[in-house]
Amino acid sequence: MKRILHRHEKNPILKPVGYDWEAVAVFNPAVMLLDGKIHVFYRAIGEYQNYISRLGHAVFDEELNLIERDEKPFFEPDFKTWWEKSIEDARITVLEETIYMTYVVTITPFPPGGVRIRLGIPKSDLVITRIGLAKISRDLKRIKRLGVISPLNMDERDTVLFPERINGKLAVLHRPSKWIGQRYGTDRPGIWFAYLDENSYFLYSHKLVMKPEYPWESYKIGSGAPPLKTEKGWLLIYHGVDNNRVYRAGAALLDLEEPWKVLARTRKPILEPEEEYEKIGDMPNVVFPEGAVILGEELLIFYGAADKVCCVARANINELLDGMLSGKL
């Protein structure tokens, strides 16, 4: 079968540098296309023992030449709160000229599996993750926290905001890890649709969109980049994890008016760990998409590799959509 997705020749596009807050790992990049420039907001780790995630910021042109990279963190945890001790895995959506950012917060910073094993840190069931929401000013100089949008009992990650209103309302896709079993219609964590209340910033009217179906995503799935609007539907790039904890990327096409309805879905992954920088790192065998932009007919997917570096893969958007709708992917 013809390969639909191709790694960028500049990979990895971002690696750790000497600043103390991003000295050991930079990964899982959110992206935003603004005024002809690609802004990348990535998760950064400064050291392993005190494992705290912050967000860094870098700017690229449309040919992926690095223009600038901030020397200081773009966004840091608010240590005055009990619930925000780490900032992880942001996603960026521009909606009606407003820049929204969803991000994962934890009450206890906790390293990924590869780091835990290396440091001898046992796994803990006490690490509960929730989703924070913020607005970013157009000049990227001010960030306003809007609060936590998910209940404590969801153990929530992978929340992305639609770039347009659905039925006149703010809407998201999210992944509540605790919602499994007969009551929820899925035995493994899946992707859910929900509306976002504009006053309380809480989620409501949840609908199950997708659950794991294929061997490469048998353990769990989650949204990657925020949905991209195309003439044929909302394009969702998502990640799937198998029972060996290998992370791969897939794609789904959702109905424009009722995005809880799946029009097409890749049966096989469109990207999986193959290169050394994807197979060796703080979490081996991981490709984790978190951002995507469309430039003309080219789709650029930004992903974290092995919880260590930031990378890009690209595809012809029309070839990807046609392949999905024809059942060839």
C-alpha positions as CSV (number, residue, x, y, z in Angstrom):
1,M,0.0,0.0,0.0
2,K,1.2,3.5,-0.8
3,R,2.5,5.4,2.2
4,I,0.2,8.3,2.8
5,L,2.2,10.1,5.4
6,H,5.8,11.2,5.1
7,R,8.2,12.3,7.8
8,H,9.7,15.8,7.3
9,E,13.3,15.9,6.4
10,K,14.0,18.4,9.2
11,N,12.9,15.9,11.9
12,P,13.3,16.3,14.8
13,I,12.3,19.9,14.5
14,L,12.9,20.6,18.2
15,K,15.3,19.0,20.6
16,P,16.1,19.7,24.3
17,V,18.4,22.7,24.8
18,G,20.5,24.0,27.7
19,Y,17.9,26.1,29.5
20,D,17.2,24.5,32.9
21,W,13.4,24.2,32.2
22,E,13.8,22.3,28.9
23,A,17.2,20.6,29.3
24,V,16.1,16.9,29.1
25,A,12.9,16.6,26.9
26,V,10.7,18.7,24.6
27,F,7.7,16.9,23.1
28,N,3.9,16.8,22.3
29,P,3.6,20.0,20.4
30,A,0.4,22.0,19.9
31,V,0.4,24.3,16.9
32,M,-1.3,27.4,15.5
33,L,-1.1,29.1,12.1
34,L,-1.1,32.8,12.6
35,D,-0.2,35.5,10.1
36,G,1.7,33.1,7.9
37,K,3.8,31.7,10.8
38,I,3.5,28.4,12.6
39,H,3.5,28.7,16.4
40,V,4.5,25.6,18.3
41,F,3.7,25.2,22.0
42,Y,5.5,22.2,23.4
43,R,5.8,20.3,26.6
44,A,9.2,20.8,28.2
45,I,11.0,19.0,31.0
46,G,14.1,20.4,32.8
47,E,15.1,17.5,35.0
48,Y,13.8,14.1,35.9
49,Q,13.8,13.9,39.7
50,N,11.6,17.0,40.1
51,Y,9.5,16.1,37.1
52,I,7.5,19.3,36.3
53,S,6.1,20.0,32.8
54,R,6.0,23.5,31.4
55,L,5.2,24.9,28.0
56,G,7.8,26.3,25.6
57,H,7.1,28.3,22.5
58,A,8.9,28.4,19.1
59,V,8.0,30.0,15.8
60,F,8.5,28.5,12.3
61,D,7.9,29.7,8.8
62,E,5.7,27.6,6.4
63,E,8.8,25.8,5.2
64,L,9.5,24.8,8.8
65,N,12.6,27.0,9.2
66,L,13.0,27.9,12.9
67,I,12.5,31.7,13.3
68,E,12.6,32.1,17.0
69,R,12.5,30.1,20.2
70,D,11.6,31.6,23.6
71,E,14.3,31.4,26.2
72,K,11.8,31.4,29.1
73,P,8.7,29.1,29.5
74,F,5.6,30.3,27.8
75,F,3.3,28.9,30.4
76,E,4.1,27.4,33.9
77,P,2.1,25.7,36.6
78,D,0.3,27.8,39.2
79,F,1.9,26.3,42.3
80,K,-0.5,28.3,44.5
81,T,-3.3,26.0,43.6
82,W,-3.7,22.4,44.8
83,W,-4.6,21.0,41.4
84,E,-2.1,22.6,39.0
85,K,1.4,21.2,39.7
86,S,2.2,20.4,36.1
87,I,1.2,21.6,32.6
88,E,1.1,18.9,30.0
89,D,0.0,18.2,26.4
90,A,-1.6,21.5,25.3
91,R,-3.9,21.9,22.3
92,I,-4.5,25.2,20.6
93,T,-7.7,26.3,18.8
94,V,-8.6,29.6,17.2
95,L,-12.3,30.2,17.5
96,E,-13.9,33.5,16.4
97,E,-10.6,35.3,16.7
98,T,-10.1,34.0,20.2
99,I,-7.1,31.7,20.9
100,Y,-8.2,28.9,23.3
101,M,-5.8,26.4,24.9
102,T,-6.7,23.2,26.6
103,Y,-4.1,21.5,28.7
104,V,-3.7,18.6,31.2
105,V,-3.1,19.4,34.8
106,T,-2.1,17.1,37.6
107,I,-2.1,17.4,41.3
108,T,1.1,15.3,41.4
109,P,3.8,15.6,38.7
110,F,4.5,12.1,37.5
111,P,7.1,11.0,34.9
112,P,6.2,8.8,31.9
113,G,6.7,5.0,32.2
114,G,10.2,4.9,30.8
115,V,11.5,7.5,33.3
116,R,9.7,5.8,36.2
117,I,11.3,2.5,35.5
118,R,14.8,4.1,35.2
119,L,14.4,6.0,38.5
120,G,12.7,3.2,40.3
121,I,9.5,5.2,40.9
122,P,6.4,2.9,41.4
123,K,3.3,3.5,39.5
124,S,0.5,5.3,41.5
125,D,-3.2,5.3,41.2
126,L,-3.3,8.6,43.0
127,V,-2.3,10.6,39.9
128,I,-5.5,12.1,38.6
129,T,-5.4,14.3,35.5
130,R,-7.9,17.0,34.6
131,I,-8.3,19.5,31.8
132,G,-7.6,23.2,32.2
133,L,-8.8,25.9,29.8
134,A,-7.2,29.2,29.0
135,K,-7.4,32.1,26.6
136,I,-4.3,33.5,25.0
137,S,-4.1,37.1,23.7
138,R,-3.4,37.7,20.0
139,D,0.1,39.1,20.8
140,L,0.8,35.9,22.9
141,K,1.8,38.1,25.9
142,R,-1.2,37.4,28.2
143,I,-2.8,34.1,29.3
144,K,-6.0,34.0,31.2
145,R,-6.9,30.8,33.0
146,L,-10.7,30.0,32.7
147,G,-10.6,27.1,35.1
148,V,-10.8,23.3,35.1
149,I,-13.5,22.0,32.7
150,S,-13.7,18.4,33.7
151,P,-15.0,16.7,36.9
152,L,-12.4,15.1,39.1
153,N,-13.7,11.5,38.6
154,M,-13.2,11.4,34.9
155,D,-9.4,11.1,34.9
156,E,-9.4,13.3,31.8
157,R,-6.8,13.8,29.0
158,D,-6.8,14.5,25.2
159,T,-9.4,17.3,25.1
160,V,-9.6,19.4,21.9
161,L,-11.9,22.3,21.1
162,F,-13.7,22.6,17.8
163,P,-12.6,25.7,15.8
164,E,-16.3,26.4,15.0
165,R,-19.5,26.3,17.1
166,I,-21.6,23.1,16.8
167,N,-25.3,24.0,16.9
168,G,-24.4,27.4,18.2
169,K,-22.4,26.1,21.1
170,L,-18.7,25.5,22.1
171,A,-17.9,21.9,21.6
172,V,-15.0,19.5,22.4
173,L,-13.8,16.0,21.9
174,H,-12.4,14.5,25.1
175,R,-11.2,11.2,26.6
176,P,-12.5,10.3,30.1
177,S,-10.4,7.3,31.1
178,K,-12.8,6.2,33.8
179,W,-15.8,5.9,31.5
180,I,-15.6,2.3,30.6
181,G,-17.9,-0.7,31.1
182,Q,-21.4,-1.5,30.0
183,R,-22.8,1.7,31.3
184,Y,-20.7,3.7,28.9
185,G,-20.8,1.4,25.9
186,T,-17.0,0.8,25.7
187,D,-14.6,-1.6,27.4
188,R,-11.6,0.7,26.8
189,P,-11.1,4.5,27.0
190,G,-12.6,6.1,23.9
191,I,-13.3,9.5,22.4
192,W,-16.4,11.5,23.4
193,F,-18.2,14.6,22.2
194,A,-19.5,17.2,24.6
195,Y,-20.6,20.8,24.7
196,L,-18.8,23.4,26.8
197,D,-20.8,25.7,28.9
198,E,-19.6,29.3,28.3
199,N,-20.4,30.4,31.9
200,S,-19.3,27.6,34.0
201,Y,-16.8,26.1,31.5
202,F,-18.0,22.6,32.3
203,L,-18.7,19.8,29.9
204,Y,-22.2,18.5,29.3
205,S,-24.4,16.4,26.9
206,H,-21.7,13.7,26.3
207,K,-21.9,11.3,23.4
208,L,-19.5,8.4,22.6
209,V,-17.9,9.0,19.2
210,M,-15.3,6.3,18.9
211,K,-14.0,3.4,20.8
212,P,-11.0,1.1,20.1
213,E,-11.7,-1.3,17.3
214,Y,-8.5,-2.5,15.8
215,P,-5.4,-4.3,17.3
216,W,-3.1,-1.3,17.0
217,E,-5.5,0.8,19.2
218,S,-6.7,-2.0,21.5
219,Y,-5.7,-0.5,24.8
220,K,-7.1,3.1,24.3
221,I,-7.6,5.9,21.9
222,G,-7.6,9.7,22.3
223,S,-7.9,12.9,20.2
224,G,-4.6,14.3,18.9
225,A,-4.9,17.6,17.0
226,P,-8.1,19.7,17.2
227,P,-10.5,18.8,14.4
228,L,-9.7,20.4,11.0
229,K,-12.7,21.4,8.9
230,T,-12.8,20.1,5.3
231,E,-15.5,20.0,2.7
232,K,-15.9,16.3,3.4
233,G,-16.1,16.5,7.2
234,W,-14.1,17.2,10.3
235,L,-10.7,15.6,10.0
236,L,-9.5,14.2,13.4
237,I,-6.0,13.0,13.8
238,Y,-5.9,10.7,16.9
239,H,-3.6,8.3,18.7
240,G,-4.1,4.7,19.4
241,V,-2.3,2.5,21.9
242,D,-2.0,-1.3,21.7
243,N,-1.6,-3.7,24.6
244,N,2.1,-3.4,24.4
245,R,1.8,0.4,25.0
246,V,3.0,1.3,21.5
247,Y,1.5,4.7,20.4
248,R,0.5,5.2,16.8
249,A,-1.6,7.7,14.9
250,G,-4.8,7.3,13.0
251,A,-7.4,9.5,11.3
252,A,-11.1,9.8,11.4
253,L,-13.7,11.9,9.4
254,L,-16.6,13.2,11.4
255,D,-19.9,14.6,10.2
256,L,-19.8,18.4,10.0
257,E,-23.2,19.0,11.6
258,E,-23.2,16.0,14.0
259,P,-19.6,15.3,14.7
260,W,-20.4,12.4,17.0
261,K,-21.1,10.5,13.8
262,V,-18.1,8.9,12.2
263,L,-18.1,9.0,8.4
264,A,-14.8,7.2,7.8
265,R,-11.8,5.8,9.9
266,T,-8.4,4.4,9.1
267,R,-8.2,0.7,9.7
268,K,-4.5,0.8,10.0
269,P,-2.3,3.5,11.5
270,I,-1.1,6.3,9.3
271,L,2.1,6.8,11.4
272,E,3.9,4.4,13.8
273,P,7.3,4.3,15.5
274,E,9.9,3.5,12.9
275,E,12.8,6.0,13.3
276,E,15.3,5.8,16.2
277,Y,14.0,9.1,17.6
278,E,10.5,7.5,17.8
279,K,11.6,4.2,19.3
280,I,14.1,5.3,21.8
281,G,13.5,8.0,24.5
282,D,11.8,8.6,27.8
283,M,8.8,6.6,26.6
284,P,9.9,4.2,23.9
285,N,7.8,3.5,20.8
286,V,5.6,6.6,20.8
287,V,4.3,8.9,18.1
288,F,1.8,11.3,19.7
289,P,0.1,13.8,17.4
290,E,-1.1,17.0,19.1
291,G,-1.3,19.7,16.3
292,A,-2.1,19.9,12.6
293,V,-2.3,22.7,10.0
294,I,-3.4,22.7,6.3
295,L,-1.2,24.7,3.9
296,G,-2.8,24.6,0.5
297,E,-3.2,20.8,-0.2
298,E,-0.5,19.8,2.3
299,L,-1.4,18.6,5.8
300,L,1.3,19.0,8.4
301,I,0.9,16.8,11.5
302,F,3.1,17.8,14.5
303,Y,3.8,15.0,17.0
304,G,5.9,14.1,20.0
305,A,8.4,11.2,19.5
306,A,9.3,8.9,22.4
307,D,8.4,11.7,24.9
308,K,11.7,13.3,24.0
309,V,11.6,15.5,20.8
310,C,9.1,17.3,18.5
311,C,8.6,16.1,14.9
312,V,6.4,16.6,11.8
313,A,4.9,14.4,9.2
314,R,3.0,15.5,6.1
315,A,0.5,14.3,3.6
316,N,-1.6,15.4,0.7
317,I,-4.9,16.3,2.3
318,N,-7.0,15.2,-0.7
319,E,-5.2,11.8,-0.9
320,L,-5.8,11.2,2.8
321,L,-9.5,12.0,2.6
322,D,-10.1,10.1,-0.6
323,G,-8.2,7.1,0.8
324,M,-10.4,7.2,4.0
325,L,-13.7,7.5,2.2
326,S,-12.9,4.8,-0.3
327,G,-11.9,2.4,2.5
328,K,-8.3,2.0,1.2
329,L,-6.8,3.3,4.4
